[in-house]
Amino acid sequence: MTDALWLAFSERVCVDDRLRVAVLPRDAASTPLAQLAERNASALAGIAATEERRAEGAEEDSPVLQELARLDAKLNALVDIVNRLLLPASALPERVPVRFNAVGALLPAALLPVAGAPGQAISLRIHLDACPGLPLELPARVSRRFDDGLAFVVFEPLGEAAADAIERFVFRHHRRKVAEARQSLT
């Protein structure tokens, strides 16, 4: 199973960047998966609304309805930010190289809790630059450690909506990086 998940991770497009990431142990008393899925989908929708000029919507939606949906997502993101009281930059974790997609993440093994044994439950918090006060909180399990100091963690299933939101974010990030690389060549 682990090899199949590693293969699925490796074959998909990933965010590959230096991001602010924290890894915490996860126990049974932690936030329920359904609540985390809802929070992550909301944070990603807010980030998408602030990054994109137009909201994603059905083609039959009028431009006015699309604009209202975009404004609604932005307001929801602002309310979430205020509710969580923005973290000062000094309280954010250090930037580390990380690759992630909806399947899992490849990150420095030094971030894992002391044991960091395969199967250990953890919570991966990724503070994205677009909205550092609203981290993605992804429950995961340590899958394997590599000799080069990296570790692969597999995300717990959060449901189709949250997985789709992560995939859309990864795709937009990848598309933006490709566009930046093309611009730098011209």
Steps between C-alpha positions, in 0.01 A plus 500: 500500500781742588669446164170565320452827693859606431445429130170694500675793671798491263289495185288803590581867469632638830555832665880503530606805697646637822196538724434562867426152632451359849449136597317413821412165654135408448290311750140381528402825677601709199256684277265261315589429135171641369562832675858514367374425149250785521764743634754403234245531218394840633859624527580379147181661362599829661851478358362415157266799515780739586737356237264467206332787318173315463337238718464153360136445427260340266505635149135598519565730798484866412807720553316669790443167677863400442617829648270458802633147558856629482426781747322255731805271506726797575277615787490147642879487490524835679259386771706183551817705524354732760357206696841333522686824576775530247830359607796738493776392261724420798248240619495319166718193445818529294492442126607153391504324164183298462313322219133422544183410317168342603668162568774606742816701553875459478671706769814510715491209747639736767153659522341174616444436870786320671367152432381571145454127445303372201129504581528781757207743483601862445344830402673694224435874510586691184489878525457619141633845411164620367345458845748397773243541778287221351726196479400182329486242777541162341480185713755248377694187582873457464550260211876475455832670567768530235877493540527857363327644810153523349180332613182417312169547682161388369194716566197353673192505274320831551230447243463575134435875536817566701711278272363681193576838660860393567535370142368830359742696721792280390404541134472882530834516681665284233344707219627822663855359536503394133379847394770666714768276348382583148504874577853479636615340171367788291 
